[in-house]
Amino acid sequence: MQRFSFNRTQTASNKTPRKINRNLIFNLIRTKQPISRADLSRVSGLQRSTISLIVEALIAEGWIVEGAVGHLPRGRRPTFLEINSRRAIIALDIHPAQTTIAVTDLAGRIITQQVVLVPDGATKALNTIVNAIRKLLAAHEDLAFDGIGISLPGRADLNLQKLIFAPNLNWPVLSLKSKMERATGLRVKMDNVANACALSEVWFGASDGLHDLVVVNVSEGIGTGIFANGQLLRGENGLAGEFGHVQIDADGPACACGSRGCWEVLASNRAAIGYYNALVPNSTGITFDTLIKLSQKGDKHAITALTRMAENLGRGIRIIAVALAPKEIVVVGDITTVWHSFGAIIDSQMKKNAFTKSPILRPAYDGATARLRSAVALVLGEDAMSGDHQA
Ligand SMILES: [Zn+2]
């Protein structure tokens, strides 16, 4: 079975077995609900008495509830356990021009979501987002909110609480955190979107939380989240993972970071739009979404543009594979919606001239909502399940 290990170093040092088992049981209920205590014992290998103690505590703290009564051919009728659907999280996926805001449950299922167009100007941008969240909270008064998770298109120094590397974002996102905390009274957790997606793959995805994986987040730019040795690799000042700004072509187009020919100017959504614009005069203003739809209709220029993007994605992913040798590389982003057409191109580029076994390359398990769910994973970080935090 899969054992959840969000942070293996903590497991070894300062986490009590009780907390480890709490996480394990909570995640089993989250992924297998509805589930009986007997099945929890069977699947986890923990004793019935241990299961009972943990389950009673989780019920008392409002994480889970007892739901339907099951039917067995004979004997006792088990009560099934479920995640408490009255508790919720606000998830934000921030992009330079738009932000998606969602209400989700503790299992990361999206209850409602909306896209907010972010106006120019820092004050207007912040007010627009905060007002949208206020309205969502008011519309869901029946839910108890645990916090707000924010996936950022940049690197945040979590100690200094400032955004230090976000060449594509031109408004001060970190003042959003304090402003949002004041406006809602909820705790706000934020992290780089690729880091958050790596945690999400561990928390919600098929990963067992034990093997090394790298998430490649492809949107306006490219960022990576590295989960190695059981935890996120953050690097000095939280800047690890900026493979998007590794130079691939010294004569390539200028990048927002000040360099030229960075991986992200050759392989991001914006790169594909650029390739299409070069092939089709008067196509400026086309969105990446439209480009994908055109390719699905067989538009040869759209296919050429996306093929070029995919080849360049694979070239960069090969660098990651060689440098870090993760077991898995997971791609997050709109390109995953046409993975059946372009995934093989990325894969073959990654494997080109490979001198060792290549990692498994796959799209995120839920392409369209991976970034939103990653914001949920931030709120559901280990401290949320430690038993110290009360709703
Ligand atoms: Zn760059």
Boltz pocket constraint, residues with backbone or C-beta under 6 A from the ligand:
constraints:
  - pocket:
      binder: B
      contacts: [[A, 244], [A, 245], [A, 246], [A, 255], [A, 256], [A, 257], [A, 258], [A, 259], [A, 260], [A, 262]]
      max_distance: 6.0
